[in-house]
Amino acid sequence: MVFYFKARPEAGDYTIYMGVDKHENEELIKYGFPEDIWFHVDKMSSAHVYLRLNKGQTIDDMSEGLLEDCAQLVKANSIQGNA
């Protein structure tokens, strides 16, 4: 099951998707949009988090709060973050 989250209200109206295993991650990649930004902990087991930006937006348009929401989800759903 893919999890869906809404970013905090002050970050804007964004949907954040999270897959917790390889099957869910493959589904997210398969149905992803060009505006999606992928988050994952480097060299460690963690959830894959995808942020769906609005059409025409780029990573440069992300607010600090939106970036933090995505990073906290990845951290909380990593092996290190759960220890």
Rosetta blueprint (number, residue, H / E / L):
1 M L
2 V L
3 F E
4 Y E
5 F E
6 K E
7 A L
8 R L
9 P H
10 E H
11 A H
12 G L
13 D L
14 Y L
15 T E
16 I E
17 Y E
18 M E
19 G E
20 V L
21 D L
22 K H
23 H H
24 E H
25 N H
26 E H
27 E H
28 L H
29 I H
30 K H
31 Y L
32 G L
33 F L
34 P L
35 E L
36 D E
37 I E
38 W E
39 F E
40 H L
41 V L
42 D L
43 K L
44 M L
45 S L
46 S E
47 A L
48 H E
49 V E
50 Y E
51 L E
52 R E
53 L L
54 N L
55 K L
56 G L
57 Q L
58 T L
59 I H
60 D H
61 D H
62 M L
63 S L
64 E H
65 G H
66 L H
67 L H
68 E H
69 D H
70 C H
71 A H
72 Q H
73 L H
74 V H
75 K H
76 A H
77 N L
78 S E
79 I L
80 Q L
81 G L
82 N L
83 A L
